[in-house]
């Protein structure tokens, strides 16, 4: 049972890591109107990053439990 959860977390984590684009972060000048339009994207990226770190922690803990 734990191995199945571990495998599912590994697959979801791989999907998130491979689907995120590291160059998509909003850079440049802070007065750019385009950055103001997509300010919610950076919030979405922050929440996705938090989910990914949570999955990494769960993966690590389950790895310790399995061993």
C-alpha positions in Angstrom: 0.0 0.0 0.0 2.7 2.4 0.9 4.7 1.5 -2.2 1.7 2.4 -4.4 1.4 5.8 -2.7 5.1 6.3 -3.1 4.9 5.5 -6.8 2.0 7.8 -7.3 3.8 10.7 -5.7 6.9 10.0 -7.8 4.8 10.1 -11.0 3.0 13.3 -10.0 6.2 14.9 -9.0 7.9 14.0 -12.2 4.9 15.4 -14.2 5.0 18.7 -12.3 8.8 19.0 -12.7 8.8 18.3 -16.4 5.7 20.4 -17.1 7.0 23.6 -15.4 9.1 26.0 -17.5 11.9 27.6 -15.4 12.1 30.5 -17.9 8.4 31.4 -17.4 9.1 33.4 -14.3 8.2 37.1 -14.7 11.4 39.1 -14.9 12.4 42.4 -16.3 11.4 45.9 -15.2 8.8 46.2 -12.5 7.0 49.0 -14.4 6.2 46.7 -17.4 2.5 46.5 -18.1 2.8 42.9 -19.2 4.1 42.0 -15.7 1.1 43.7 -14.1 -1.3 41.7 -16.3 0.2 38.4 -15.3 0.9 39.0 -11.7 -1.4 36.1 -10.7 0.8 33.8 -12.7 3.6 34.3 -10.2 1.2 33.5 -7.4 0.2 30.3 -9.2 3.9 29.4 -9.7 4.5 30.0 -5.9 1.6 27.7 -5.0 2.8 25.0 -7.5 6.3 25.3 -6.0 4.9 24.8 -2.5 2.9 21.7 -3.7 6.0 20.3 -5.3 8.1 20.8 -2.1 5.3 19.1 -0.1 5.4 16.2 -2.5 9.2 16.0 -2.3 8.9 15.9 1.5 6.3 13.1 1.3 8.4 11.2 -1.1 11.4 11.4 1.1 9.4 10.4 4.2 7.8 7.5 2.5 11.2 6.4 1.2 12.4 6.2 4.8 9.3 4.3 5.8 9.7 1.7 3.0 13.3 1.1 3.8 
